[in-house]
Amino acid sequence: MSSETLELHHAQANISKERFYRPELDILRFLAFFLVFLHHSQRMYFPGAALADVGAACASGVQVFFVLSSFLITELLLREKEKTGSVHLRFFYIRRILRIWPLYFFFIGGCLIVSKLTHFTIFTTTQFLFFLFLAGNWWSAFHGFIPRVVGPLWSISLEEQYYIVWPTIARFGRRVLWIASGLFLVASTIALWYLGSAQAERYAIWCNSFVEFQFFALGAMLAMLLHKRTLAFSPVLRIVLALAAFTIIVGDQISLHVILGPKTGPIALIAAYALLSIGIVLLFLAFFGMKVGPSAQPLIYLGKISYGLYVFHDLSLRTIYPLKQRFHFGGLLSLLLSLAVCILLASLSYKFLEMPFLRLKEKFAFVRTRTA
């Protein structure tokens, strides 16, 4: 048994009852999914100029996921380093693999099989290879979004790319984490300037790792600023922060078309992403430290299964859409039916596919989180 493994067992023996878990962030996680769900459903079920900007702004749920993911990963890495004196890369990657890969590869593998066995093309072989090697965002950046059920999974590739580098940086301590976060922000600004000057297509900006890493940097900075702290804001202030966040994000889309809008110059593009970052940080602060009671348990559960919700949401929308066309369902009914199908698929996935791996994942954790 290696010294690292012995250290893991020793750490787990000392923290058997201690867990780091913030249930309010599961609620925010569900909100992030629901924003993306509304973004994709708007174009199908509520077409029209009146809601186009609001629907486009809802795509920012992806960036909320990025900030949340980085915040939680950084907080756990900080706690692990404080508890054990180091960040154990091997166990980190085992945990990430057990969390992300089973559902991800099950889904894209199933899509490839369907593509090969039927006339319904979901993946080309080349597209599959990009997603297989966790570079799906670069396919989308170079060629445009895949207009099928695998399209939204470009963001999974981008998160996995972040996971490759961040724990190694965390081994060097908080000062290096701050420097790295600052460099991520600088790199993102340079990328935005270049892409704006080149009048790049929106998907080339939206799916670009260098652009999106600014949101991971923000999440890491929030983790370091709020490490082992909470925010005792009043409910009124939290509502004000949330309203301000949505006002900024929607206003950003209306005025600067940050999300999938007309091409803009470099200054406007940088300003648009800066406003988007401000809006998302305000939304995060509106939830962080919020007290949750028993009535919030359904939302917390939906946050726990949000990974499956995200993976299956486009499939659920495309399942209900032909029924809407055939039976003339209204937009709201179609949305609710799609959401119900999505929750059903995600719940089954969580229970029968993800949970066994989540229980195994806990055996490799130096800092325990929520129970599976």
N, C-alpha and C positions, 0 to 999 in steps of 0.2 A: 504494500500500500504506500503510495507516494506521500511525501510530507504535505503537499497541497491537499490531498484527500483527507489526511488526518486533521488538518486545520479546518476543513469544512465540517467534519463530524464534531470537532470541538466547538466550533462556532454555533452549530445547530443545537448542541446540547445546552448551550448557555442562553439561547433565544427561543426555546421551544414554545414559550407563551407570548413572545413579543412579535408583533406584526406591524409593518408599515402599510397602512391602507387609508385612503381618503375617499370615502364613498361619494362625496359631492363631485369628485372628478369623474366618477362613472356616469353621473347625470350629465355632466358636460360632454363626456364622450358620446353619449346617446344623442345629445343635441348636435354635435358635430356630424354624426351620421345622418341625422334627420335633415340637416341643411343640405347635404349632398343629395339625399333622396329627393328633396323638394326641387333642387336644381335640375335633376334629370327628369323628374315627373312634370315639371312646368312645360317643358318643350313638347311632351307627349299629350298631356291632359289639359293644360291651360295655355294654349298658344295665343299669341297676341302681344302687341307692343306694350300694353299697359302693365303687364307683369314681367316683361322680358328682363328689365334691369334688376328687379327683385330676385327673379329666378337665377340670373347670372351671379348676383352677389352671394347667393346661397352656396355657390361652388367653393367659397372660402372655408367651408367645413373641412376640406382637405387640409388646409393650413392649420386649423384648430387641432386636428389630429397630430400634425407634425409638432406643434408646440407642446401638446400634452405628452406625446411620446418622449420627447427630449427632456421635458421636466422630470418625468418619472424615472427615466433611465439614469439621468444625472444624479437625482436624489438618492437612488439606490446605490449607485457607484460611490457616492460620497460616504454613505453610511457603511458600505462594505469596507472602504479604505480606512475609515475611523475604527471600525471594529477589529479588522484583521491586519491593518498596516499596509495593505496592498489591494490591487484589483486583480482578480484571478480570471485571466482571459479565457482559458479553456472552459471553465464553468459558465462564464457569461455567454459564450457562443453556443454551448449546449442548451442553455435556457432559452435563448432566442430561437434556435432551431426547433425546439420542442413546442414553442408557442406559435411560430409563424408557418413553418414549412408544412405540417400535415395537411391543413386545410388548403393552403395555397397550391401545393402540388397536386392534391386531390382534385381541385377545381380545374386547374389548367390542363391537367392530364385528361380529365373527363371531357373537356372541351375539344382537345385534340382528337380523342377517340371518336367523338360525335362527328367532327369534321372529316375524318377518314372513312367512317362507315356510312355516312349519309351524304346527300347533296347539299346539306345545310352547312356552309362554311363558317366556322367560328374563328379558327386559326389557320393561317398558312404555316407551312413548316418553318419558314424564316421567322415569322412573328413568334411562333412558339419557342424557338431557340433563344430569341432575345429575352422573353419572359422566363424561360427556364434558367438562364444564367443571370437573372435579376437585373436586367438592363432594359426592361420593358418601357421605362420612362424615356430612354434614349430613342427607342423605335418611334414612340409617339412624338418626341421632339423633332425628329428628322422627317417623319412621314405623315404626321397627323394622328388624331385619336382613332383607334380601332372602333368602328361603329357597331360593336356587338357586345355581348355580355362580359367579355374579358377587358373591355376598354378601361374601366376605372382602376384596374389593378396595376396601372403604371405607378401609382403612388406606393405600392408595396415594395417595388424594386428600389425606389428612392429611399425609403426608410431603411431597407437592408444595407444600402450603400453607406448610410450614416452609421449604422451599427458596426460596420467593419472598422471604422477609424476611431470612433469616440471612446471606447473603453481603453484603448492604448494611450490616448491623450490623458484620460482620467488618472492613469497610474502615476502621472507626474505631479498631481496635486491641483489645488484650486487656482493658483496663480497661472499655471499653464492652461487650465480650462478657460479662464478669463481671456487670456491672450488668444487662444484658439477661437473662442466665440467672436472676439473682435475681428480676427482675420476672416472668419466666415462672413461677417457683415460687410467687410471691405470687398471681399471677392464677389459677393452678391451684387454690390453696387457697381463694380467694374463690369460684371456680366450684363447687368441691366443697361448700363451705358452703351456697351458694345451692341447688344441686341436691339436697343432702341435706335441707335445710329444706323444700324443695318436694316431697319424697318422689318425685323423678323416677324414671322407669323406668330399669332398668339400661342399656338400649341408649342412652338419652339421655345417660348419664354416660360409658359406655365409648367412644362414638364422638365425643365432644365434643372439638373442637380445643383449647379452653382447658384442659381437664383433661389431655389427653395431652401437651400441650407441656411438662409437667414432666419427662417422660422425655427429650425432646430437650435440655432444660436440663441434666439430669444428664450426658448424653453429652458436651455441650460442656464442662462443668466438668471431667469426667474428661480430656478432650483437653488442656485447659489445664494441669491438674495434672501430667499424664504426658507433656507435650510433649517429644518427642525423648528420652524415658526408657524404661526397661523395668523389670519387676519380677522379680527373681531369687528367686522363692519356691521352696521345696522341693516335690517332688511330693506329699508328705504334707500340707503346708499347703494346697496347691491342692485336694486331695480334701476336706479339712475345710471350706474355703470353699464349695466346690460343694454339699456336704451341708448346710451351714448355710443356703445360699441356698434350696435346695429345701424344707428344713424350714420356713423362714420363709414362703415363698410358699404352700405347701400349708396350713400352720397358719393363715395369714391367711385363706385361703378357708374353712377349717373353722370358724374362730371368728368372723370378721367378714363373711364372704361377699362379699369384694371383687369377685369376678368373676361377674356374671350371677346373683347370689343374691337373697335377700329384701331389701326396702327397709330402709335403716337411716337413723339420724339423721345430722346433719352432723358431729358429733365422731367418731362411729364410722367414717364414710366417709373423713374426712381421715386418721384413724389407719390405716385399711385400706390406703389408697394410699401412706402413708408406709412401712408395712411392705413393701409390694410394691416400692417403690423401693429399700429397703435390700437386699431379697433379690436384685434384679436387679443392683445394683452389686456385691454380693459374688460373684455368678456371673460378671460381667465380670472382676473381679480374679482369679478362679480361673483364667481362661484367658489373660489378658493377660501376654505375656512367656513363655508356656509354650513349651518347646522341642518341635519336631515333627520326626519322622524320616520315612524313606521309607514306613513302614507307615501313616502318616497320610494319604498322598496320595489315597486314595479319598474320605476325609471332606473333604479340602480341595477336591477336585473338586466334591463335592456342595454345598459351600458356595459355590463359584463359580457354580453353576447354581441357587442357592437362590431367586432371583427367579422363575425359571420354575417351580420346584417349588411356590412359594407360589401363583402364578397358576393352576396346573393342578390343585392338590391336591383341591379340592372336586369338580372334574369327574371325577377318577380315583376318588374315593370313591363318587360317584353312578353311575359306570359299573359298578363291581364289586358294588354293593349288590343290584341285581336278580338277579345271578348267585348271590349268597349266599342270597337268598330261594328261588330256583328249585332250586338244587342242594344246599342246606342246608350250605354251607361253614361251618366254624367261624370264630369271631371273629378268631383269630390268622391263619389262612390268608387270610381276607378282607382283613385289614390289610396283609399282605405282598403280596398281589396288587395292591392299590390303590397301595401304595408303588412297586411295580415299574412299573405303568402311568404313575405320576406321574414317575418318574425317566426313563422312555423319552420322554415328551412334552417334559419340560424339556430333556433332552439334545438332541433334535431342534431345539427352539426355539433353544437356545443356539448350536448349530452353524450353522443355516441362516437364522435370523432375526436373532438378537441379535449374533452375532460380527461381521458386516460393519459394523454401526453402532459396535460397541466399538472396532474398528480405526480407524474414522474419528474416533471420540471422542478417541483418543490424540493426534491431530494438534492438538487444541485445549487440551492440558494443559500447564500451567507446571510441575507436579510430576507426574512419571510414577508410575503405580501398577503393579499386576500386569499381566502380558501377557494379551491376550485368548486 
